Amino acid sequence: MNKSIYFSFCLLFLVVLQSFGQTEQQRPIITGVPFLLIPADARASAMGDMGVATPMDAFSQQWNPAKYAFSETKQGLGFGYTPYLRELADDINLGTLTYFNRINERGSFSASLRYFGLGEVQLRETAEQVPVPVEPNEFAVDLSYSLRLSETFAMSVTGKFLRSDLNIPSGIGDATAASSFAAGIHGFYRSKEKFYDNINMAGRWRAGFAIDNIGPKINYGASGDLNFIPTMFRAGGGFDFIFDASNRLGVYVEANKLLVPTPPSFPEEATPQEINEIRQDYLSQNEFAAIFTSWTSAPGGFSETFREITWSIATEYWYEDAFALRAGYFYEHPEKGFRQYATIGFGFKYTSILIDASYLFSTAQGVQNPLEGTLRFSLSFLLGEKSYVEF
């Protein structure tokens, strides 16, 4: 199969990373290494791409590692595989491997590897030229420690190494692999199970927050520009309706915001030099200060900042802790990316093995999601006998 079309895709990928909204109406936030924000497991994908406050599973590393401190099993291992842009190519994929170990009744270690491969790209300047194959890819490795601070609350910290090798030679030289590092801090609250007279059943509250990918900018090497990495704030909560020993239903909501400055507004009469100066001023902003200033940096004021928040709602039903049904919805404002889609999925658990699957339906008119029509699977193992000890 001739894959010269991939070259155009990769060029577009680079351009997008360097671009900014050109109008007051459309000003989405663009960052480097956006693969960090792609959900890597089918369970979270079936629940509107959320996971900061949902029950713990083997893939909590991406969403909120603090949940591992409440694990009832000593260890867990997860494998996730996501085909990407299937209508464009058949070898663009995201893979993930996650592991956690609860070392005692209060603490746990966890780690993960995420690999995003863009397939083989055949580069050529003319139709007659012998193509030069390259394989652009990106990956991230992280390590977390979680500590239960009380009977109902835990926190965690994460360190992460990032590497982005787009590897697209050009007339001015080869694109060098870019690397950076990042950190994260997370919190998770899980109340005790309690009987509620007003609903005549037991229930449990959950809440969580995460600030991920806190780190320096990344330099792709082609233009010398430093790009923000996707520092992300997540917050969510939910309630588990526990009907009886065999049936429970969880309802959850989550909000997310990139802690990256809003791209600038370019005046219509601005000259190329003035546009470049505005662009350089934007890129020169301190990435750590942006964690705070990103809440007030939007040229459109608070209303534009509010539009930069994405929302997810989801529900998950479990029967006999063996079969699960899931559904969710994700909303992003049309002026900030226009990702709007519904998700469904299911899960089967047999002894220590859990198989999850999910499917996505885009609800945004005229916008096709890169994961639309893709059936995603993940496999996880929860190892060791249940040995959860109350604090």
N, C-alpha and C positions, 0 to 999 in steps of 0.2 A: 504493500500500500504506500502511495506517495504521500509523504507527510510534510510537504513544504508549507501546507497551510498552518502548521504548528508554529512556523517561524513568525507568521503574522500574528498569531495568538500571543506569542511570547513578547513580541514588540509591543502589542497592545497592553500586555500586563505591565511592562515597564512604564509605558506612557501614563497608564492609570495611576501608578504609584507616585508619579511626579506631578499629577494634574490637580487642579482645583476647580470648584464650581465657578462658573462664569457669570451667573446672574443672581439677583436677589432671591429668586424663587427656588433655585436649585443649588444647594451648597452642601453636598454630602462630605463627610469627613473621610479622607483617604489616608491610609498608613502603609508602612512597609510590613512585610511578613504577615499578610492578612490570613494565611492558612491557620494561624493560631486560633482564629475565631470560628473555624469550621467544626461543628460538633462531630466527635469521633466515635460515638457509640449510639447504637440503635435505640436504647431506652430513652435517653435524653432527646434524641431526634424525634421520637414518637410523641413527646410531651412538649411540643412547641419550642424545642431547643432551650430547655431550662434544666437546672440541676443544683442551684445554690442552696435550696432549702428542702429538696426532696429527700426521701430516705436514702441511706448509704447504700452504695453498690461498689463493684470493683472499679468502676470508671469515675469515681468521685474526684480523682486527681485533677481532671480538667476543670471541674466546677467549684469544688470546695473540699479540700483535703481534710479539713477539721472534722468532717463526718466520720473519718476512719477511727477516731477515738471512741466512737460508740459501736464499733463493729462487734457482733456477737461471735464471729469466727476469728481465728488467729491470723489467717492469711487469705489473700485473694489475688487472682490473676485474671487479666482481661485482654482479649484480642478484638480489635475493631477494624473493619474494612469498609471504605466508602468510595465507590466509583464516582468520578466527578466529570461534569461536562460530557456526558455520554453521547449526546447528539453531535458533538464536535470530534471526539476522539474516543478510542477504546482503551487507552493506556495512561490516562490521567487519574491518579488514585491517591487517597489519603489512608494511611495505615497507622494504627496505634497499638502499643503494648504497655500495659499498666500492671504494677505489682504493689501490694501493701502488706505490712506485717505489724500486727498489734503486739508490741513487745511486752506490755504489761497492762494492768487494768486502767491505766491512765494515758499512756502514750503509744504512738505508732509512727513508723517510717513508711514512706511510699515514694514511688518513682515511676516515671513513664517516658516513653520514646514516641514521638510523632514524626512521621515521614510523609512528605508530600512530593510525589513524583509527577512531572509534567510529560513523561513519555519521551520517546526519541524524536528529536527534531532534526530534519535534514536541511542544512543551510547551503544556499547557492546564490550567486549573483546573477547568473544567466541560466537559461534552460539547458545549455550544453555543458555547463560546468559539472564536474564530479562533485556530488553533495558531500558535505562534511557533517557527520552525525554528532550530535551533542545530546545530553540528557539533563536538562535543568531539573533541579530538585531543591527542596528545603527540608530542614529537620530541626527538632527541638528536643533536648533532654532536660528533665527536671527532677528534683529531689525535694521532698517535704518532710517536715516533722510536725506531728499533731499532738496536742496535750489537752486532756480534759481538766479544766480548771475547777469545775464543780460537778454536782450530780447531773446538771442539765445543760452545761455550757462548755464548749471546747474552742480552742483557737489553733491555727497552724501558720507556719511560715514556709515559703518555697523559694528555691533558687533554680534558675533556668539558664541554659546555654542555647543560643540560637545561631543557625548557620543557613544562609540563603545563597545558593549557587545557581544563578540563572544561566551563566556560562554561554552567553551569546556573543561571539566575536563580531567586531565591527571594524570599520575602516580606521578608527582611531585607537584600536587596540582591543585586547580581550577584556570582557567584563570579569572582574575578579569576584571571588566569593566574598560575601559580606557576612560578618558575624557580630554578635552582641550578647549581652547577658541581661537578665531581668530577675525581679523578685516579686513575691506576692504575699499578702496577708489575708487571713480568712477567719471567720467566726461562724459557729453553728450552735443553735439552741434547739433542744428537744425536751419538751416537758414530760413529766411523768404521765402515764396513762391514768385517766380520771373518768369517773362516771358522771354524766351530766343529766340532771333530772329533766331539763327543758327539752332535750331531744331523746330522752329515755334510752341512752346508749353510752358506751364509753368512747373516749376520744383522746387525741394527743395533738398538741400544737407544735409547729416547727417554724424556725426562722433562720436565715443565714445572710451573710454578706461576704463579698470577696473583692479585693483590689488586686488584679493580676497584671503581669507584664510591666512592672515598674522598672524602667531602665533607660540607659542612654540611647540616643538615636542610632540608626543603622545606615551605613554608607555603601551603596551599591557599586560605587567606583566609576561608573560611566560618566557622570556629570560632576561628581564631587559633592553633590548635595547630600545632606544628612536628612534622613526621613524618620519621622516619629514612628515608634513601634506601637501596637494597639493596646495601650494601657486601658484596662476595662474595669468599671465599677459595676458590680451586680448586687442586688438586694432582693430578697423574696421571703415569702412566708406561706404557710398552708396549715391545713387541719386534716387529721386522719379520723374518719368516722369508722369506729370499730363495732360492727353490728353484732358479731359473735366470734367464736374462736376460728371460724372458717372464712368469714367474709369481712373485708374492710375496703373502704373507699377513701382515697386521698384527693383533696382539691388544693391546687397551688397557684400562686401568681408570682411573677418575677419581673423586675425592671432592670435595664442595662443601659449604661452610657459610657461612651468612649471618653476618657480623660485626656483628650487631645484638643488643642485649640481649633476653633472653627476656621475653615479657610477664609482668606480675606475677600473683600469685595473689590472688584476692579472697575474703576470709573470708565464709562464709555469713551471718553475723550483721552484716556491715558495713552501715552506713547509706549512702545516696546520697552524702552529703558525704564520708564516709571513702573510698568507692570513687573519687570524683573526686580526692581528695588522693593516693591511691595511683597513680592514672593520671597525674596531673601530675608526681609524683616520677619515674615511669618516663620520661615524655617529656622531662624536664629533664636526663637523663643526657647527658654529653658524647659526641658521636658519634665523636670521634677516640679517646677513652679506651676506647670500647666495642669497638674493634678488638681490644683485649686482654681487657677484662672480660667480653666475650660468651662466652668459653670457660669462665667460672666463674659466670655470672649466673643460671643456671637454678635455680629453686626446688627442683627435684627432684634437684639435684646432678649428678655426672658422668654418671650413666646417662641423664638427660634431655638433657644436652649432646650425648652420643653419638647420641641419637635425632634430633638436629637436623641431622646430616650426611646428605646424599643421596649415593647411589652409582650409578655407571654402569659397565657393561662393554660392550665392543663388539669387532667384528672387521670387517676390510675386506680383500677380495681383489681384486687387480688382475691383468688379463691383457693383456700387450703394451702396458701403459700406455695402453690404449684403452678397456677395459671394466672396470667395478668392480661388485662385489656387496657389500652392507653389511648388518649386523644389530647390534642392541644392546638393552640392557635398562636401565631407569631405576628406582631404588627410593627411596622416601621413606617414613619410618615412619608408620603409621596415625595416630598422635597428633600428627603434625607436618605434616599436609597430605594424606597418603594418595595421592600421585601414584605409581602403579606401572604401568608400561607397557613393551611390547616394540615395537621399531621395525625396519623393513626398508627397503631402498632400493637404488638402482643409479645408475651414472654412465656416461656416454658421452663420450669425448674424441676430437675430430677436429681435427688440427693444433693450433691454439691455443684452440679452443672446447670448453668442458666443460658438459654438461647433467646436472644431478643431480635425483633425485626421491626422495621418502620417504613412508612411510605409518606410522601409529601404531595400535597395538592396546592398549586399556586392559586391565590384568589385575587391577585393584582392584575387588572385588565391591561393587556398589551405588554406585560412583563413576564418573561420566562425565568424561573429559578434554575440555576445550574444543577440542582439536585432533583428537579421535577421528573417524575416517571422513573425514579431510581429506587429499587428495593434494597434497603441497607440491613446488614446483619452484624451482630456482635456476639461473642462467646466469652463467658466468664466462669471462673471456678472459685468457690468459697471453700477454703481448705481448713481442716481441723474441726474438732468437736466444738459445739457452742460452749463458750466459757466466759460469757460476759459477767463481770463482777460489778455490783453497784458501788458507787463512789462512797 
